Amino acid sequence: MIRRVALGDRDAFEAVCHHIAAPVFGTVRSVVRDRCQSEEVTQEILLEVWRSASRFDAGRGSAMAWLMMIAHRRAVDRVRSEQRSAERELRAASAMIPYDDVAETVEASLDRERVRRCLGSLTELQRQAVTLAYYQGYTYRQVAGLLGVAAGTVNTRMRDGLIRLRDCLELGR
């Protein structure tokens, strides 16, 4: 029958397909696992049989063995192709997004502007205390000495100032 298929005999091809479709599908399905892909691969194999029947050599084995070899190779090729595709997608998805200096600079600038605006909303003593402590690194006692006020007053002004800053920065987001 394969020799007749090689000569372009459509009836012979139909008979071969009828005879081999189920075993070919079973072989493919055992490798590929996915039913839809197995059906696609089986169809590709049947087309290959139509196109390459002239390459069949009865001296090397039976027609069924030749067909099962084609089926197994095609199924393995499909699995490998799917694995490579999945690996490419995974690499593409996990590729790091390049660092964007411009965006980082703009964001930092906006943050600084928000902090300046919120510092401007504090009383003079709160602003001075927060600036000395957080921007110049002084302790509460040192801030009290620099401002000439009691340490308890600096504590209260700092706490009140930080609460106002937090609220202002949260509103600005």
Backbone bond lengths (Angstrom), bond angles and torsions (degrees), N, CA, C in turn:
res aa  C-N    CA-C-N  psi(-1)  N-CA   C-N-CA  omega(-1)  CA-C   N-CA-C  phi
1 M - - - 1.458 - - 1.530 111.61 -
2 I 1.329 116.57 -37.86 1.465 119.66 -179.29 1.530 109.76 -63.86
3 R 1.327 117.67 -37.43 1.471 120.41 178.10 1.527 110.13 -63.15
4 R 1.312 117.15 -38.24 1.474 120.58 178.58 1.534 110.13 -67.96
5 V 1.341 115.93 -38.57 1.467 119.72 176.79 1.534 109.10 -62.01
6 A 1.348 116.72 -40.52 1.462 121.07 179.36 1.524 111.37 -60.62
7 L 1.313 117.39 -27.55 1.461 121.79 178.40 1.522 112.74 -86.61
8 G 1.350 116.87 0.42 1.460 120.92 176.88 1.513 114.19 91.51
9 D 1.314 117.89 18.87 1.467 122.31 -179.19 1.536 108.67 -78.09
10 R 1.327 116.12 107.89 1.467 121.33 -177.59 1.526 112.18 -67.33
11 D 1.313 117.75 -36.18 1.469 120.58 178.12 1.526 110.33 -64.19
12 A 1.316 116.61 -41.04 1.467 120.43 177.64 1.528 109.86 -64.40
13 F 1.338 116.23 -40.75 1.467 120.42 178.67 1.529 110.27 -62.40
14 E 1.319 116.73 -43.32 1.457 120.50 178.84 1.526 110.64 -61.58
15 A 1.314 117.31 -41.45 1.471 121.49 178.87 1.532 110.50 -65.30
16 V 1.337 116.74 -42.43 1.465 120.48 178.32 1.525 109.74 -62.88
17 C 1.303 116.71 -46.05 1.475 120.77 179.52 1.516 110.88 -58.75
18 H 1.312 116.25 -45.59 1.468 120.97 179.89 1.526 110.30 -60.07
19 H 1.314 116.47 -37.69 1.460 121.78 -176.34 1.534 112.14 -77.74
20 I 1.335 117.78 -35.26 1.476 119.90 -172.14 1.518 114.96 -104.39
21 A 1.310 118.31 -12.69 1.471 120.12 -173.53 1.528 112.58 -55.40
22 A 1.315 117.40 -49.24 1.470 119.99 -177.45 1.525 112.39 -65.25
23 P 1.351 119.48 -48.65 1.472 117.59 179.08 1.537 113.05 -64.21
24 V 1.337 116.88 -37.29 1.468 119.87 177.97 1.527 109.48 -63.74
25 F 1.329 116.64 -46.75 1.466 119.88 179.12 1.523 110.62 -59.44
26 G 1.329 117.48 -42.18 1.466 120.78 179.02 1.513 112.19 -60.90
27 T 1.323 117.01 -42.62 1.466 120.75 178.60 1.525 110.52 -64.38
28 V 1.310 115.29 -46.27 1.467 120.00 -179.61 1.528 110.30 -63.34
29 R 1.301 116.78 -44.85 1.472 121.03 -177.52 1.521 111.20 -62.61
30 S 1.335 117.57 -34.97 1.470 119.76 179.88 1.524 111.46 -67.24
31 V 1.331 117.40 -24.61 1.468 121.06 179.84 1.522 111.14 -93.92
32 V 1.323 116.29 -47.53 1.466 121.53 -172.91 1.529 112.02 -79.37
33 R 1.311 117.66 -37.19 1.476 125.93 179.92 1.531 114.14 78.15
34 D 1.308 118.52 -37.16 1.467 121.46 -177.78 1.529 109.33 -83.90
35 R 1.341 115.68 126.88 1.471 120.11 -174.87 1.533 112.00 -62.32
36 C 1.321 117.54 -47.79 1.469 120.55 -177.43 1.525 111.13 -62.41
37 Q 1.312 116.58 -44.85 1.464 119.05 179.13 1.526 110.46 -66.77
38 S 1.317 116.93 -35.15 1.468 120.50 177.92 1.520 110.46 -63.17
39 E 1.320 116.59 -39.71 1.462 120.22 177.61 1.525 110.52 -64.46
40 E 1.330 117.29 -42.18 1.468 121.10 178.36 1.524 111.12 -61.70
41 V 1.331 116.23 -46.47 1.458 120.53 -178.76 1.525 109.93 -64.44
42 T 1.322 117.54 -40.10 1.471 120.88 178.39 1.522 109.96 -60.75
43 Q 1.303 116.98 -42.86 1.463 120.41 178.40 1.536 110.61 -63.10
44 E 1.317 117.48 -41.77 1.464 121.20 177.14 1.530 110.80 -60.86
45 I 1.317 116.16 -39.82 1.467 120.78 179.99 1.522 110.38 -64.96
46 L 1.327 117.08 -43.56 1.464 120.09 179.44 1.527 110.49 -61.93
47 L 1.328 116.53 -39.47 1.469 119.70 175.80 1.528 111.05 -64.55
48 E 1.321 116.19 -39.44 1.461 119.54 178.27 1.520 110.80 -63.99
49 V 1.322 117.35 -38.94 1.466 120.67 177.03 1.530 109.20 -59.79
50 W 1.320 117.46 -44.62 1.467 121.26 179.61 1.540 110.50 -60.78
51 R 1.338 115.85 -43.49 1.469 120.23 -175.89 1.532 113.43 -77.39
52 S 1.326 116.81 -32.76 1.472 118.76 -170.91 1.524 113.92 -116.60
53 A 1.296 118.46 18.62 1.470 120.83 -179.89 1.521 111.43 -58.95
54 S 1.309 117.24 -27.76 1.469 120.22 -179.45 1.530 112.02 -67.95
55 R 1.318 118.18 -18.23 1.467 121.18 179.47 1.523 112.87 -84.63
56 F 1.314 117.37 -7.82 1.461 120.34 179.59 1.529 109.09 -65.79
57 D 1.341 115.22 131.62 1.467 121.85 179.47 1.523 108.29 -120.64
58 A 1.339 116.53 107.01 1.469 121.59 -177.89 1.520 111.51 -62.73
59 G 1.304 117.32 -22.53 1.461 120.69 178.99 1.519 113.22 -71.00
60 R 1.325 117.40 -16.75 1.468 121.14 -178.21 1.523 112.39 -98.89
61 G 1.313 118.58 -8.79 1.459 120.85 179.17 1.512 110.96 155.27
62 S 1.323 114.75 -179.50 1.466 120.04 -177.70 1.528 110.49 -76.78
63 A 1.314 114.66 161.56 1.461 120.55 177.87 1.527 110.07 -62.99
64 M 1.326 116.13 -39.21 1.472 119.35 -179.34 1.532 110.33 -64.67
65 A 1.320 117.69 -41.38 1.469 120.88 178.35 1.533 109.94 -62.81
66 W 1.330 117.20 -41.64 1.459 122.24 178.29 1.530 110.26 -61.06
67 L 1.326 116.34 -45.19 1.465 121.32 -179.72 1.530 111.51 -65.85
68 M 1.326 117.16 -40.79 1.465 120.30 -179.93 1.530 110.63 -68.17
69 M 1.336 116.58 -33.35 1.465 119.81 176.30 1.532 109.41 -64.43
70 I 1.323 116.48 -45.49 1.471 120.17 177.72 1.528 109.59 -60.02
71 A 1.334 116.15 -45.70 1.471 120.66 -178.74 1.526 110.81 -60.07
72 H 1.308 117.32 -46.30 1.467 120.48 -177.95 1.523 110.43 -65.17
73 R 1.323 117.39 -44.16 1.470 120.12 179.91 1.523 111.30 -62.02
74 R 1.321 116.68 -44.79 1.476 120.10 179.47 1.525 110.92 -63.10
75 A 1.317 117.23 -40.82 1.469 120.76 -179.74 1.530 110.54 -64.23
76 V 1.325 116.25 -44.88 1.469 120.32 178.84 1.526 109.96 -63.45
77 D 1.334 116.84 -41.35 1.466 120.30 177.10 1.521 111.09 -58.45
78 R 1.338 117.31 -41.68 1.467 120.95 -179.36 1.522 110.55 -64.63
79 V 1.329 116.75 -44.01 1.470 120.34 -179.91 1.527 109.61 -62.01
80 R 1.316 116.86 -45.76 1.470 120.00 179.75 1.521 110.82 -62.56
81 S 1.308 116.68 -41.67 1.460 120.86 179.02 1.521 111.06 -61.55
82 E 1.321 116.37 -43.64 1.471 120.60 178.68 1.525 110.75 -64.92
83 Q 1.324 117.05 -38.93 1.463 119.87 178.93 1.529 110.76 -64.72
84 R 1.334 116.65 -44.02 1.466 119.77 178.79 1.524 110.62 -63.07
85 S 1.318 115.90 -40.00 1.464 119.85 179.05 1.531 110.69 -63.43
86 A 1.323 116.26 -44.00 1.469 120.28 178.96 1.522 110.64 -63.67
87 E 1.340 116.93 -39.75 1.459 120.14 178.84 1.526 111.10 -65.20
88 R 1.351 117.01 -40.57 1.467 120.29 177.64 1.522 110.72 -62.13
89 E 1.327 116.13 -43.84 1.467 119.72 179.39 1.517 111.14 -63.18
90 L 1.321 116.18 -40.73 1.462 120.34 179.24 1.528 110.57 -64.17
91 R 1.334 116.45 -43.37 1.470 119.17 178.27 1.518 110.88 -63.72
92 A 1.317 116.42 -41.50 1.467 120.03 -179.72 1.525 110.68 -65.17
93 A 1.328 116.27 -40.10 1.467 120.24 -178.61 1.523 111.69 -70.61
94 S 1.320 116.30 -32.04 1.462 118.31 -175.98 1.525 112.94 -95.20
95 A 1.327 117.11 -0.98 1.465 119.85 179.15 1.526 109.07 -60.70
96 M 1.307 114.97 134.29 1.467 118.70 -179.18 1.516 110.11 -70.16
97 I 1.296 115.03 139.53 1.452 120.72 174.45 1.516 106.99 -76.72
98 P 1.319 117.70 127.40 1.458 119.31 -177.20 1.530 111.73 -60.33
99 Y 1.304 114.85 145.60 1.460 121.94 -179.84 1.515 109.23 -63.75
100 D 1.288 115.94 132.22 1.458 120.77 -177.02 1.525 108.71 -108.67
101 D 1.323 116.12 100.80 1.473 121.84 -178.88 1.522 112.15 -60.73
102 V 1.319 116.87 -40.10 1.465 120.42 -177.18 1.527 110.30 -63.45
103 A 1.325 116.87 -48.17 1.466 120.58 -179.38 1.527 110.82 -62.10
104 E 1.334 116.13 -41.95 1.466 120.53 179.10 1.527 110.98 -62.75
105 T 1.304 116.88 -42.72 1.469 121.81 -179.72 1.527 110.70 -65.09
106 V 1.320 116.37 -43.97 1.467 120.56 179.62 1.526 110.14 -63.35
107 E 1.330 116.28 -44.05 1.471 119.63 -179.29 1.528 111.00 -63.76
108 A 1.310 116.99 -42.96 1.470 120.32 178.71 1.524 110.56 -63.46
109 S 1.316 116.47 -39.76 1.462 120.81 178.97 1.527 110.68 -63.70
110 L 1.325 116.17 -43.19 1.473 120.02 178.44 1.523 110.99 -64.08
111 D 1.338 116.87 -39.97 1.462 120.45 178.17 1.532 110.57 -63.09
112 R 1.330 116.61 -44.62 1.477 119.70 179.13 1.521 110.84 -61.45
113 E 1.320 116.41 -41.36 1.462 120.35 -179.61 1.534 110.84 -64.02
114 R 1.339 116.46 -41.15 1.474 120.19 178.02 1.530 110.65 -62.57
115 V 1.329 116.32 -42.95 1.472 119.99 179.62 1.524 109.98 -63.92
116 R 1.344 118.18 -43.59 1.475 121.09 178.37 1.530 110.68 -59.45
117 R 1.336 115.34 -45.58 1.464 119.67 -179.40 1.531 110.14 -62.00
118 C 1.324 117.03 -43.06 1.464 120.21 -178.44 1.533 111.48 -71.04
119 L 1.323 116.78 -35.50 1.468 118.82 175.21 1.525 110.45 -61.94
120 G 1.324 116.39 -35.05 1.461 121.17 178.48 1.521 112.91 -65.23
121 S 1.325 117.19 -19.25 1.468 119.61 -179.19 1.535 112.28 -85.78
122 L 1.338 117.62 -6.23 1.468 121.59 -179.14 1.533 110.55 -83.82
123 T 1.348 114.92 161.75 1.466 118.40 172.26 1.535 107.93 -68.91
124 E 1.334 116.20 165.36 1.466 119.83 -178.07 1.531 111.18 -59.90
125 L 1.341 117.83 -45.39 1.463 121.05 -178.96 1.531 110.98 -65.70
126 Q 1.337 117.81 -40.17 1.469 120.52 177.70 1.532 110.17 -62.56
127 R 1.338 116.89 -47.19 1.462 121.54 -178.01 1.531 110.50 -62.11
128 Q 1.342 116.93 -45.10 1.459 119.87 -179.94 1.532 111.21 -63.46
129 A 1.322 116.64 -43.87 1.469 120.67 -178.41 1.527 110.92 -63.75
130 V 1.323 116.73 -46.34 1.474 120.77 -179.55 1.531 110.25 -64.73
131 T 1.311 117.41 -43.24 1.464 121.41 -178.78 1.529 111.00 -63.37
132 L 1.342 116.64 -45.71 1.460 119.78 179.56 1.535 111.59 -64.34
133 A 1.311 116.79 -41.29 1.463 119.93 -176.88 1.534 112.06 -74.93
134 Y 1.329 117.81 -47.24 1.469 120.24 -171.81 1.524 114.16 -91.49
135 Y 1.322 118.23 -29.14 1.462 119.27 -178.33 1.524 112.90 -100.46
136 Q 1.338 116.40 -23.82 1.458 118.13 -179.34 1.521 112.59 -114.27
137 G 1.324 117.54 -3.90 1.454 121.56 170.72 1.515 117.17 80.35
138 Y 1.331 118.49 17.50 1.463 120.65 179.43 1.524 110.45 -79.57
139 T 1.369 115.23 152.88 1.463 120.57 174.38 1.527 108.75 -80.48
140 Y 1.325 116.63 169.31 1.461 120.23 178.67 1.519 110.84 -59.30
141 R 1.342 117.62 -41.79 1.476 120.99 -179.58 1.537 110.34 -64.07
142 Q 1.334 116.08 -41.22 1.464 119.53 179.58 1.531 110.47 -66.42
143 V 1.330 117.17 -39.63 1.464 121.13 178.19 1.529 109.00 -62.14
144 A 1.343 116.34 -43.35 1.473 120.32 178.99 1.519 110.29 -59.67
145 G 1.349 117.76 -43.10 1.471 121.23 179.10 1.524 111.23 -65.08
146 L 1.340 117.34 -41.92 1.468 120.34 -179.21 1.524 112.05 -66.57
147 L 1.338 116.41 -35.52 1.467 120.41 -178.01 1.525 112.45 -90.65
148 G 1.323 116.16 -10.31 1.456 119.95 178.65 1.519 112.79 69.76
149 V 1.337 117.69 36.71 1.463 121.65 177.47 1.517 108.54 -129.62
150 A 1.318 116.12 167.08 1.465 121.29 -179.18 1.533 110.32 -68.12
151 A 1.353 116.59 149.28 1.471 122.11 -179.75 1.526 110.60 -59.90
152 G 1.330 117.93 -37.62 1.468 121.62 178.22 1.521 111.21 -61.99
153 T 1.328 116.52 -37.85 1.471 121.33 178.94 1.533 109.61 -65.43
154 V 1.346 116.17 -42.99 1.468 119.99 178.31 1.529 109.30 -62.89
155 N 1.341 116.48 -42.50 1.472 120.52 178.30 1.526 110.83 -56.38
156 T 1.315 116.57 -49.42 1.464 121.84 -178.41 1.521 110.55 -64.23
157 R 1.353 117.07 -46.07 1.473 120.75 -178.69 1.541 110.72 -64.25
158 M 1.317 115.78 -39.52 1.469 119.70 179.01 1.537 110.14 -64.65
159 R 1.328 116.58 -46.80 1.464 120.20 -179.61 1.518 110.11 -61.11
160 D 1.320 117.22 -49.23 1.470 120.98 179.50 1.536 111.15 -62.17
161 G 1.345 116.18 -42.16 1.462 120.61 -179.73 1.528 111.71 -64.41
162 L 1.334 116.91 -41.32 1.475 120.34 -179.97 1.529 111.58 -67.97
163 I 1.336 115.95 -35.94 1.470 119.22 176.35 1.526 109.94 -64.30
164 R 1.318 116.51 -44.05 1.477 120.20 179.14 1.525 110.99 -65.19
165 L 1.341 117.12 -39.45 1.464 120.28 177.28 1.533 111.07 -62.43
166 R 1.328 115.46 -46.34 1.469 119.66 179.44 1.517 110.70 -58.03
167 D 1.334 115.92 -48.10 1.477 119.38 -179.32 1.521 111.49 -63.20
168 C 1.309 116.53 -41.33 1.462 120.63 179.97 1.528 111.10 -65.16
169 L 1.330 117.14 -43.44 1.473 120.83 -179.75 1.524 111.42 -68.09
170 E 1.316 117.71 -34.75 1.456 120.02 178.19 1.516 111.04 -68.35
171 L 1.324 117.52 -36.54 1.468 121.69 178.06 1.528 111.24 -68.82
172 G 1.338 116.09 -33.48 1.447 121.03 -176.59 1.528 113.84 -75.74
173 R 1.279 119.22 -8.65 1.490 121.81 -176.77 1.483 112.06 -79.78
